[in-house]
Amino acid sequence: MTTAGKLTTAELRALDAAHHLHPFSDHKDLGVRGTRIIERASGVYLWDSDGNRLLDGMAGLWCVNIGYGRTELADAAYRQMCELPYYNSFFQCTHPPAVQLASAIAEQAPAHMNHVFFTGSGSEANDTVVRMVRRYWDLQGQPERKTIIGRINGYHGSTVAGASLGGMAPMHEQGDLPIPGIVHIAQPYWYGEGGDMHEDEFGLWAARQLEEKILQVGTDKVAAFIAEPIQGAGGVIVPPATYWPEIKRIVEQYGILLVVDEVICGFGRTGEWFGSQYYDLQPDLMPIAKGMTSGYLPMGGVIVGDRVASSLIADGGEFFHGYTYSGHPVAAAVGLENLRILRDEQIVDYARNEAAPYLQRKIAALAEHPLVGQVRGVGMLGAFELVSDKASRERFPGKGAAGSLCRDLCISNGLVMRAVGDSMIMSPPLVIQPEEIDELFEKAWRSLNMVAEQLS
Ligand SMILES: *Cc1c(COP(=O)(O)O)cnc(C)c1O
């Protein structure tokens, strides 16, 4: 056992390769290329084990909304661990942190959403969605309403149910997914799939895929539609302006439940508390996680609207569902402190009024670069897509090779961005300052120029 003393980078890499299976990784390739070891972080910066400083343009995995190094969250966790490190909320029990966090979240959520069911992650939240949607329709006396409609290239987590709701083909292929009762429609990805259609027209077309699917499955068989306000893992895909209003019309017309996956958009990412507020949606369920604790501890949940909550409560009977760590007191205490900081420091207002407008101006300017075919973004989410020919939208050969190259060059230039295919995506901490945004885009430009050189 190597427990004492600090390990060298080489020792850590060797042990990592010998014992650690990473999520979403090609293990063979990882063994060859070696891993980057992140040792510490502060504000919007990370430091690796070789002492390199990286600007974190992704806020970890879209989650560190208040930035790194907030000791208040550590103090909240310490106090709660001393007071009550664990207790459950099964069997008629509860505890102060879960109660307070549920009520604090309900305060920020849309007015008709007043309850929270806690989970350990976003994936678990979406498992809860499947259970709760089916329970709801059973309670309505319509047990044949089982089918949930998701979207191709949507992301709702990696558990069996989460990956099924999502529409990631490589995940489906490896897991014999989706499970029965989950079907998918096209995504509102105009730049990639809109062809010659005007963006508004394409938005309506994509939304009406939902109506077609409902009619195809049967109006009395569809239980719910699930979507992210803006697809995150799919490549920061911002839907055309016509998309959400038409989805709202269809959901209302057919009376199905609307599930808006707020795991990324929640807690300020769009400049509003929730993406549903940005797009003026009235969801029945909102899965949350990520920004809920700013990633300081794992936690997720489902915010439940009155339509479903009142049925669960009034119709009675036990809902046989929950997790040992639902509402975990330490995670809840950290979540509560995270919310306090977001509110007291008016971080969502800062994002909406200052950081996001500046970030979006900088993203828009990237459209001038010869490699950039499209830029898109909302709030503190942004993307730019690499093409070999702007007019024809032709991509570089090698399916995502240009994106991977750009990502690697960004890292060597001290910037973490992610590549989804040839889309470069960003989602920095909400607290990022203007001069740090300048640095982010300087590094992005420099990396783009290097990509252009290497690909020409
Ligand atoms: C990350 C993510 C999830 C899954 O959350 P985990 O905490 O990784 O399980 C679900 N939905 C969306 C939209 C996500 O971005």
PDBQT file of the ligand as one rigid body, heavy atoms in Angstrom, charges set to zero:
ROOT
HETATM    1  C1  LIG A 501     -24.809  14.938 -16.644  1.00  0.00    +0.000 C 
HETATM    2  C2  LIG A 501     -26.210  14.806 -17.025  1.00  0.00    +0.000 A 
HETATM    3  C3  LIG A 501     -27.019  13.792 -16.491  1.00  0.00    +0.000 A 
HETATM    4  C4  LIG A 501     -26.472  12.707 -15.629  1.00  0.00    +0.000 C 
HETATM    5  O1  LIG A 501     -25.999  13.158 -14.407  1.00  0.00    +0.000 OA
HETATM    6  P1  LIG A 501     -24.980  12.241 -13.582  1.00  0.00    +0.000 P 
HETATM    7  O2  LIG A 501     -24.845  12.999 -12.285  1.00  0.00    +0.000 OA
HETATM    8  O3  LIG A 501     -23.717  12.163 -14.376  1.00  0.00    +0.000 OA
HETATM    9  O4  LIG A 501     -25.589  10.923 -13.390  1.00  0.00    +0.000 OA
HETATM   10  C5  LIG A 501     -28.358  13.804 -16.800  1.00  0.00    +0.000 A 
HETATM   11  N1  LIG A 501     -28.886  14.738 -17.598  1.00  0.00    +0.000 NA
HETATM   12  C6  LIG A 501     -28.138  15.726 -18.147  1.00  0.00    +0.000 A 
HETATM   13  C7  LIG A 501     -28.797  16.762 -19.005  1.00  0.00    +0.000 C 
HETATM   14  C8  LIG A 501     -26.774  15.772 -17.900  1.00  0.00    +0.000 A 
HETATM   15  O5  LIG A 501     -26.031  16.719 -18.467  1.00  0.00    +0.000 OA
ENDROOT
TORSDOF 0
